[in-house]
Amino acid sequence: MSFGRYRELALIGQGGMARVVLAALASARGVQKLLVIKELHAEFAADAVYVGMFSDEARLATRLDHPNLIQTYEFVEEAGRHFFVMEYLDGQSYGALLSRTKRELPLALHLHVLTRVLAGLHWAHELTDLSGKAMDVVHRDVSPQNIFLCYGGAIKLVDFGIAKAAGAQVKTRAGTFKGKLSYSPAEQILNVGIDRRTDVFAVGVLLWEAICAKRITQGMAESAILHRRLDGSEPPVLMEKPGTAPELAAICERALRRDSAERFATAAEMQAALDAFIEGADLRMTDAEVGAIVARAFETERSEVRRLIQQRLESPAESETTASLILAPPASTSSLDTGSRPRPSDTAATVGVENILSATSAGTSARSRRRSLVATGVLGVALLALFIGVGVSRAGRKAPEVPIAVAQAPPQVASPSTATQEPAMVDVSFSATPTSARFTLDGVPLEGNPAESRRASDDKPHVLNVSAPGFVAEERQVRLDRPARIELSLMPDKGAPTAPHATRAAPNHDEAAPRSRPARPSSGIDESDPWAGKAK
């Protein structure tokens, strides 16, 4: 398939609202440039809400022009198709590097990466439209998965899919939450008073985790995270890591203040403080040195990605009618949706404060695990899938949605000949908290928690029920047309003491979300985080 002058090389992945492909722009005398294209699914091309949301993302993306931000070249509407063209990034996410190295990285690397992220953020925060009016951009999803480290040394903040910006056609209703709970401050959770200092808090969390070599919410339940954020009781760095330089600890603690007025006023102010500490502590590092560390950590993957891309470039265009890169994410990563038609807030997490739910994740099939050599070989390409949004919905009402951030989603290579030989079966896994929860699928009890099975693939909706004593039973509609790992967190009955501050806000949902969308499965709200493979 082609996109005008762009030749599609391979499908990287697809979510409920869009698909992402690796493409090449061919010029004279065999000159080719690799690019990434994100295309709105054809079924939404006539839906004004979906087109509006997609164009909102493109409108902001095409305005971003800074060395530390992902570049988007153009937005195209032609012949009923809607897509935008982005730069191809050859490298790995910061989250993938943390996972690969088990967080054993020099502090200088972390500090350098965060100063570059802050530089990109400040530029985005200062962005104006073409008339000079401030766009009031807030990324809202600064996390390890959305920081990309190129082998050549470039450090990029990516995925402005749920960014807040003035002039957007589709608005987020007050009282809803978009983002990742582990990296979100109180005002983001409550969706009240969000501004550039919201992103400063997220960088403060990243700094805390860099210093302490662990996640700030490690092992915590979502209700406990929510309680701590709303109370502003984050653990001090010096309590967790007593030997930390007081100057660095002070920077971290200021960024993590509950009251945004007490944080750094701008990302540039926090960057200046970190730069001064780096200089005084002689912890300088360059982009090239960071790139070299990433390249050494992923040497095999980088070589295999190059080989596979070259193979696709040399193959005849007519042989590329089917996808050659199929994402098969490991169980510890968030991934492409496995359900039905998405809601308009397809690229965002939307959660009522007292209703912290989980979102969809596709599991890894047994066959893809056996083919780990090929799967890991294309990690660099698969990482580009973090530009896809994934939609979920809840039975009986509109539900939270979580942005996709495929930090380390290894695809596998399939050819048309091998694909036709595969049996039409899929591996599915259902799990829930509490551990006493039990499942039924279409009224048939399933064994265990998690409940795992191999089932015939079909595109029909199936009813999944989960219940546990003392908790509110949940019902989801799921589709078993691809491998899936679905996680749910049941809410305690009213009056249960396990969800502090649950009554601070009632659940609200995007105004533009259609009420007739079918329900979708869900999984952990922070599942895409790679730290130690834990979902919370």
Secondary structure as UniProt FT lines:
FT   STRAND          2..3
FT   TURN            4..5
FT   STRAND          6..14
FT   STRAND          18..26
FT   HELIX           28..30
FT   STRAND          32..40
FT   HELIX           42..44
FT   TURN            45..46
FT   HELIX           48..61
FT   TURN            62..63
FT   TURN            67..68
FT   STRAND          72..78
FT   TURN            79..80
FT   STRAND          81..87
FT   STRAND          91..93
FT   HELIX           94..101
FT   TURN            102..103
FT   HELIX           107..125
FT   TURN            130..131
FT   HELIX           144..146
FT   STRAND          147..150
FT   TURN            151..152
FT   STRAND          155..157
FT   TURN            161..162
FT   TURN            166..167
FT   TURN            174..175
FT   HELIX           181..183
FT   HELIX           186..190
FT   HELIX           196..212
FT   TURN            216..219
FT   HELIX           222..231
FT   HELIX           237..240
FT   TURN            242..243
FT   HELIX           246..255
FT   HELIX           260..262
FT   HELIX           267..281
FT   HELIX           287..297
FT   HELIX           299..314
FT   HELIX           317..319
FT   STRAND          325..327
FT   TURN            331..332
FT   TURN            346..347
FT   TURN            353..354
FT   HELIX           366..370
FT   HELIX           372..377
FT   HELIX           379..382
FT   HELIX           383..387
FT   TURN            395..396
FT   STRAND          411..413
FT   HELIX           416..419
FT   TURN            420..421
FT   STRAND          425..433
FT   TURN            435..436
FT   STRAND          438..441
FT   TURN            442..443
FT   STRAND          444..445
FT   STRAND          451..456
FT   STRAND          461..467
FT   TURN            469..470
FT   STRAND          474..479
FT   STRAND          484..489
FT   TURN            494..495
FT   TURN            497..498
FT   TURN            500..503
FT   TURN            511..512
FT   TURN            515..516
FT   TURN            525..528
FT   HELIX           531..533
//
